[in-house]
């Protein structure tokens, strides 16, 4: 399954289901229905939540690296694509839609 995020001011943004689900969980909009709307007034909180989750993921990565160095082990390999990379297009979409006062919808 795919998530297709749409707005009137940006191109469509498509994410694979696990990635879209994670982003929606972070912003508090994930539901069993797999359809939804994010109003412009909700976007600042969504951006803040995504940025906090990105900072947490990066802090955990730095802590794991520091621990490996302290034990004299090789640094762990990064696991796939980071949340920062996955969420960047969605955060940009949120910012543009917030500025224009337009909502983002998915699953419609």
FIKOLZA-1660 file (N, C-alpha, C; in steps of 0.1 Angstrom, whole numbers, plus 5000, padded with zeros to 4 digits):
% residues 108
   i   px   py   pz ch aa at
   1 5008 4988 5000  A  X  N
   1 5000 5000 5000  A  X CA
   1 5009 5012 5000  A  X  C
   2 5003 5023 4995  A  X  N
   2 5010 5036 4994  A  X CA
   2 5002 5046 5001  A  X  C
   3 5008 5056 5006  A  X  N
   3 5001 5068 5011  A  X CA
   3 5004 5079 5001  A  X  C
   4 4993 5086 4996  A  X  N
   4 4994 5097 4987  A  X CA
   4 4989 5109 4994  A  X  C
   5 4998 5118 4997  A  X  N
   5 4995 5131 5004  A  X CA
   5 4992 5141 4993  A  X  C
   6 4981 5148 4994  A  X  N
   6 4977 5158 4984  A  X CA
   6 4974 5171 4990  A  X  C
   7 4977 5182 4983  A  X  N
   7 4973 5195 4987  A  X CA
   7 4971 5203 4974  A  X  C
   8 4965 5215 4976  A  X  N
   8 4963 5224 4965  A  X CA
   8 4975 5232 4961  A  X  C
   9 4985 5232 4969  A  X  N
   9 4996 5241 4967  A  X CA
   9 5009 5234 4965  A  X  C
  10 5010 5221 4966  A  X  N
  10 5022 5213 4963  A  X CA
  10 5019 5201 4954  A  X  C
  11 5029 5196 4949  A  X  N
  11 5028 5183 4941  A  X CA
  11 5024 5172 4951  A  X  C
  12 5018 5161 4946  A  X  N
  12 5015 5150 4955  A  X CA
  12 5028 5144 4960  A  X  C
  13 5027 5139 4972  A  X  N
  13 5038 5132 4979  A  X CA
  13 5034 5118 4982  A  X  C
  14 5042 5108 4977  A  X  N
  14 5038 5094 4978  A  X CA
  14 5049 5088 4987  A  X  C
  15 5044 5080 4997  A  X  N
  15 5052 5072 5006  A  X CA
  15 5048 5058 5007  A  X  C
  16 5057 5049 5008  A  X  N
  16 5053 5035 5011  A  X CA
  16 5046 5034 5024  A  X  C
  17 5038 5025 5026  A  X  N
  17 5029 5024 5038  A  X CA
  17 5037 5025 5051  A  X  C
  18 5048 5017 5053  A  X  N
  18 5054 5018 5066  A  X CA
  18 5060 5032 5069  A  X  C
  19 5065 5039 5059  A  X  N
  19 5070 5052 5061  A  X CA
  19 5059 5063 5063  A  X  C
  20 5048 5062 5055  A  X  N
  20 5037 5071 5057  A  X CA
  20 5031 5068 5071  A  X  C
  21 5029 5056 5075  A  X  N
  21 5023 5053 5088  A  X CA
  21 5032 5059 5099  A  X  C
  22 5045 5058 5098  A  X  N
  22 5054 5063 5109  A  X CA
  22 5052 5078 5110  A  X  C
  23 5052 5085 5098  A  X  N
  23 5051 5100 5098  A  X CA
  23 5037 5103 5104  A  X  C
  24 5027 5097 5100  A  X  N
  24 5013 5100 5106  A  X CA
  24 5013 5097 5121  A  X  C
  25 5019 5086 5125  A  X  N
  25 5019 5083 5140  A  X CA
  25 5026 5094 5147  A  X  C
  26 5037 5099 5142  A  X  N
  26 5045 5110 5148  A  X CA
  26 5036 5123 5150  A  X  C
  27 5029 5126 5139  A  X  N
  27 5021 5138 5140  A  X CA
  27 5007 5136 5146  A  X  C
  28 5004 5124 5150  A  X  N
  28 4992 5121 5157  A  X CA
  28 4980 5120 5148  A  X  C
  29 4982 5116 5136  A  X  N
  29 4971 5115 5126  A  X CA
  29 4969 5101 5120  A  X  C
  30 4975 5091 5126  A  X  N
  30 4974 5077 5121  A  X CA
  30 4961 5071 5127  A  X  C
  31 4953 5065 5118  A  X  N
  31 4941 5058 5122  A  X CA
  31 4938 5046 5114  A  X  C
  32 4929 5038 5118  A  X  N
  32 4926 5025 5111  A  X CA
  32 4920 5028 5097  A  X  C
  33 4914 5040 5096  A  X  N
  33 4907 5043 5083  A  X CA
  33 4917 5046 5072  A  X  C
  34 4929 5050 5074  A  X  N
  34 4939 5053 5064  A  X CA
  34 4935 5064 5055  A  X  C
  35 4926 5072 5059  A  X  N
  35 4923 5084 5052  A  X CA
  35 4923 5096 5063  A  X  C
  36 4926 5107 5058  A  X  N
  36 4926 5118 5068  A  X CA
  36 4929 5132 5062  A  X  C
  37 4929 5142 5071  A  X  N
  37 4931 5155 5067  A  X CA
  37 4939 5162 5078  A  X  C
  38 4948 5170 5074  A  X  N
  38 4956 5178 5083  A  X CA
  38 4954 5193 5079  A  X  C
  39 4947 5200 5088  A  X  N
  39 4944 5214 5086  A  X CA
  39 4956 5223 5088  A  X  C
  40 4956 5234 5082  A  X  N
  40 4967 5244 5083  A  X CA
  40 4970 5247 5097  A  X  C
  41 4960 5248 5106  A  X  N
  41 4962 5252 5120  A  X CA
  41 4969 5241 5128  A  X  C
  42 4969 5229 5123  A  X  N
  42 4976 5217 5129  A  X CA
  42 4990 5216 5125  A  X  C
  43 4994 5222 5114  A  X  N
  43 5007 5220 5108  A  X CA
  43 5019 5224 5117  A  X  C
  44 5018 5236 5124  A  X  N
  44 5030 5239 5133  A  X CA
  44 5033 5228 5143  A  X  C
  45 5023 5222 5149  A  X  N
  45 5025 5211 5159  A  X CA
  45 5030 5199 5152  A  X  C
  46 5026 5196 5140  A  X  N
  46 5030 5185 5132  A  X CA
  46 5045 5186 5129  A  X  C
  47 5049 5198 5125  A  X  N
  47 5063 5201 5121  A  X CA
  47 5072 5199 5134  A  X  C
  48 5067 5205 5145  A  X  N
  48 5074 5204 5158  A  X CA
  48 5076 5189 5162  A  X  C
  49 5065 5181 5160  A  X  N
  49 5066 5167 5164  A  X CA
  49 5076 5159 5155  A  X  C
  50 5076 5162 5142  A  X  N
  50 5085 5155 5133  A  X CA
  50 5100 5159 5136  A  X  C
  51 5102 5172 5139  A  X  N
  51 5115 5177 5142  A  X CA
  51 5120 5171 5155  A  X  C
  52 5112 5169 5165  A  X  N
  52 5115 5163 5177  A  X CA
  52 5119 5148 5175  A  X  C
  53 5111 5141 5167  A  X  N
  53 5114 5127 5164  A  X CA
  53 5127 5126 5157  A  X  C
  54 5130 5135 5148  A  X  N
  54 5142 5134 5140  A  X CA
  54 5154 5136 5150  A  X  C
  55 5153 5146 5159  A  X  N
  55 5163 5149 5168  A  X CA
  55 5166 5137 5178  A  X  C
  56 5155 5131 5182  A  X  N
  56 5156 5119 5190  A  X CA
  56 5163 5108 5183  A  X  C
  57 5159 5105 5171  A  X  N
  57 5166 5094 5163  A  X CA
  57 5181 5097 5161  A  X  C
  58 5184 5110 5158  A  X  N
  58 5198 5113 5156  A  X CA
  58 5206 5113 5169  A  X  C
  59 5200 5116 5181  A  X  N
  59 5207 5115 5194  A  X CA
  59 5209 5101 5197  A  X  C
  60 5200 5092 5194  A  X  N
  60 5201 5078 5197  A  X CA
  60 5213 5072 5188  A  X  C
  61 5214 5077 5176  A  X  N
  61 5224 5072 5167  A  X CA
  61 5238 5077 5172  A  X  C
  62 5239 5089 5177  A  X  N
  62 5252 5094 5182  A  X CA
  62 5255 5087 5195  A  X  C
  63 5245 5084 5203  A  X  N
  63 5248 5076 5216  A  X CA
  63 5253 5062 5213  A  X  C
  64 5247 5056 5203  A  X  N
  64 5252 5042 5199  A  X CA
  64 5266 5043 5193  A  X  C
  65 5269 5053 5186  A  X  N
  65 5283 5055 5181  A  X CA
  65 5293 5057 5192  A  X  C
  66 5289 5066 5201  A  X  N
  66 5298 5069 5213  A  X CA
  66 5300 5056 5221  A  X  C
  67 5290 5048 5223  A  X  N
  67 5291 5036 5230  A  X CA
  67 5301 5026 5223  A  X  C
  68 5299 5025 5210  A  X  N
  68 5308 5016 5202  A  X CA
  68 5323 5021 5203  A  X  C
  69 5325 5034 5203  A  X  N
  69 5338 5039 5204  A  X CA
  69 5344 5036 5217  A  X  C
  70 5336 5038 5228  A  X  N
  70 5341 5036 5242  A  X CA
  70 5344 5021 5244  A  X  C
  71 5338 5012 5237  A  X  N
  71 5341 4998 5238  A  X CA
  71 5352 4993 5228  A  X  C
  72 5356 5002 5220  A  X  N
  72 5366 4999 5210  A  X CA
  72 5361 4991 5198  A  X  C
  73 5348 4992 5196  A  X  N
  73 5342 4984 5185  A  X CA
  73 5341 4993 5172  A  X  C
  74 5338 4987 5161  A  X  N
  74 5335 4995 5149  A  X CA
  74 5322 5002 5151  A  X  C
  75 5321 5013 5144  A  X  N
  75 5308 5020 5144  A  X CA
  75 5297 5012 5137  A  X  C
  76 5285 5012 5143  A  X  N
  76 5275 5005 5137  A  X CA
  76 5271 5011 5124  A  X  C
  77 5267 5003 5114  A  X  N
  77 5263 5008 5101  A  X CA
  77 5249 5015 5103  A  X  C
  78 5247 5026 5096  A  X  N
  78 5233 5032 5096  A  X CA
  78 5223 5022 5090  A  X  C
  79 5211 5022 5096  A  X  N
  79 5201 5013 5092  A  X CA
  79 5192 5020 5082  A  X  C
  80 5194 5018 5069  A  X  N
  80 5185 5023 5059  A  X CA
  80 5185 5038 5059  A  X  C
  81 5173 5043 5054  A  X  N
  81 5172 5058 5052  A  X CA
  81 5167 5063 5066  A  X  C
  82 5173 5075 5069  A  X  N
  82 5169 5081 5082  A  X CA
  82 5156 5088 5082  A  X  C
  83 5150 5090 5093  A  X  N
  83 5137 5097 5094  A  X CA
  83 5139 5111 5088  A  X  C
  84 5150 5117 5091  A  X  N
  84 5153 5131 5085  A  X CA
  84 5151 5131 5070  A  X  C
  85 5156 5121 5063  A  X  N
  85 5155 5120 5049  A  X CA
  85 5141 5117 5044  A  X  C
  86 5134 5108 5052  A  X  N
  86 5121 5104 5048  A  X CA
  86 5111 5115 5050  A  X  C
  87 5113 5123 5061  A  X  N
  87 5103 5133 5065  A  X CA
  87 5105 5146 5058  A  X  C
  88 5117 5149 5053  A  X  N
  88 5120 5162 5047  A  X CA
  88 5110 5166 5037  A  X  C
  89 5106 5158 5027  A  X  N
  89 5096 5163 5017  A  X CA
  89 5083 5166 5024  A  X  C
  90 5079 5158 5034  A  X  N
  90 5066 5160 5041  A  X CA
  90 5067 5173 5049  A  X  C
  91 5078 5176 5056  A  X  N
  91 5079 5188 5063  A  X CA
  91 5079 5200 5054  A  X  C
  92 5085 5199 5042  A  X  N
  92 5084 5210 5033  A  X CA
  92 5070 5212 5028  A  X  C
  93 5063 5201 5026  A  X  N
  93 5049 5202 5022  A  X CA
  93 5040 5209 5033  A  X  C
  94 5043 5205 5045  A  X  N
  94 5036 5211 5057  A  X CA
  94 5038 5226 5057  A  X  C
  95 5051 5230 5055  A  X  N
  95 5054 5245 5056  A  X CA
  95 5047 5252 5045  A  X  C
  96 5048 5247 5033  A  X  N
  96 5041 5254 5022  A  X CA
  96 5026 5255 5023  A  X  C
  97 5020 5244 5028  A  X  N
  97 5006 5244 5030  A  X CA
  97 5002 5253 5042  A  X  C
  98 5010 5253 5052  A  X  N
  98 5007 5262 5063  A  X CA
  98 5007 5277 5059  A  X  C
  99 5017 5280 5051  A  X  N
  99 5019 5294 5046  A  X CA
  99 5007 5298 5037  A  X  C
 100 5002 5288 5029  A  X  N
 100 4991 5291 5020  A  X CA
 100 4977 5289 5027  A  X  C
 101 4977 5284 5039  A  X  N
 101 4964 5282 5046  A  X CA
 101 4956 5270 5040  A  X  C
 102 4963 5260 5034  A  X  N
 102 4956 5249 5028  A  X CA
 102 4959 5236 5035  A  X  C
 103 4949 5227 5034  A  X  N
 103 4950 5214 5041  A  X CA
 103 4958 5204 5033  A  X  C
 104 4962 5193 5039  A  X  N
 104 4968 5181 5033  A  X CA
 104 4958 5170 5035  A  X  C
 105 4955 5163 5025  A  X  N
 105 4946 5151 5026  A  X CA
 105 4953 5139 5021  A  X  C
 106 4949 5127 5026  A  X  N
 106 4954 5114 5021  A  X CA
 106 4943 5104 5021  A  X  C
 107 4944 5094 5013  A  X  N
 107 4935 5083 5012  A  X CA
 107 4921 5086 5006  A  X  C
 108 4920 5097 4999  A  X  N
 108 4908 5101 4993  A  X CA
 108 4907 5099 4978  A  X  C
% end
